[in-house]
Amino acid sequence: MSLSFETIQPEDFKQVDQLVSAAFEPVEESDGSEVGLIHQLRSTYDYQQSLEVVAKPAVETVVGHGLLSPITVRGNRHNTTIVALAPLAVDPDWQGKGVGSQLLSELETRARLAGFPAISVVGDMNYYGSRGYVMAEDFAIHNSLPVPMGNHLIKPLTAGALAHVGGMIEYPNVFYRD
């Protein structure tokens, strides 16, 4: 299976909306707000189109999507900007075929090249842990959102990137929903 990983284009938006809805529909922890979150993140001042990626097996078919957004770790002495992965989605018919792992790898490369020191994600330790993510608390980084214990994960993108970072993550306002 050969996939291309491309920066999202406006003509991909409708397929991404459908894919994300389908991917999250069976997820018990989902409240169905993922598509709305994507739309709101695209309108934030620090949205970077190059950090929104689609996976395609053919020119006009999207089977995976991932979006990284800049967030701030507010510490006692300094603030550090990292990125949050939200969401990562794969078409249900393509799940279990490595699409998500390849998409995650592409996003990590893009974040590293853009100069971000780490990626934060709220997700399953079984999935992300095997890809190098660890509990954020290991770096004294805490989440300002109500996140189930053990689901706030982080991956430094270079050795020592989080050595003196610690603090509380502050997300763009669109993450804070009532």
Order of alpha helices (4+ residues) and beta strands (2+ residues): beta-alpha-alpha-beta-beta-beta-alpha-beta-alpha-beta-beta-beta-beta
